Amino acid sequence: MSAKIRLQRHGKKGQPFYHIVVADGRAPRDGKFIEKIGTYNPIPDPAEINLNFDKALEWVNKGAQPTDTVRSILSKKGVMLKKHLLIGVQKGAMTMEQAEVKFQKWLDEKNAKVAQEVKNNVEKNRAEKKVRLEAETKVCADRAAAIAKRKEEEAAKSAAATEEAQAAEEAPATEEAAQ
């Protein structure tokens, strides 16, 4: 029995949500599994990954084969690096303390990079929103100016029509007085 670490799809159409599970390689995608070790939500930017690091590392060390997508997720979370460092410790290339220092340094850099990405996304969204608001304000001002101009033209036409009507009323009255 070969164990696989793979994604189990949940969520509705167009809004996927995945559970990261350890399952028998012969089991169907959304079928029976051995253990759930995390979740993956690809909708937000950056994607939300909740992973039980220790369980994932334990299963990878036991020989469970991750699928390509799960391997990418595990790499992003550092499980694959930790496995690599532990193999180096077993071979005597480094001590456990050196491996922990290397892993912690990588983890700090990764967290800083993710925080910077989130900050950049927030700033980008604010800038886009500001541009849209300015464009909408300009369109609104143009419409208000066009409406005001149309009202002035209508007022001028009605004033002219009123003057013509008054002139037409006065003209017959002066003609009758002349006779």
C-alpha positions, 0 to 999 in steps of 0.5 A: 500500500503506497500512501499519497499526500494529495488534495481533496476538493471541497467547496462549490463550483468556481470556489474551490477549497481543498483538504490536504490528506494522506490517502491510499494511492488506490482510493478515489480523489474525494474518497476514503483517507488515512489522515487530514493534515491541512487545508488549502484555499487558493481563492485569496491572494496569497493563498491560505495554507493551514498545515500541521507541519509535524504531521506532514513531515512525519508522513513525508519521512515515512515515504508518503508521496506528495502529488505535484501540487501538494509538493509545491505547497509543502515546499512553500511551508518548508516541509521539504527543506526540513526533510532535506536538512534532517537527511543531512543531519543523519548523514553527519553533514551537519548538526541538528542545531545547524539545521535548525538555524538554517531552517529558522533563517529560511522561515524568517526570510519566507515570512518577510517575503510573504508579508511584503507581498501582502503589503504590496497587494494592499497598496496596489488595491488602494491605488486602483481604487483611488484611480477608479474613484477619481475617474468616477468623480470626473464622469459625475462632474461631467454629467452634472455640468451637462445637466446644468447646461441643458437646464440653462438651455431649457430655461432660455428656450422657455423664457424666449417662448414666454416673451414670444407669447407675451409679445403675441398677446400684446400685438393683437391688443395694440392692433385693436386699439389702433382701429 
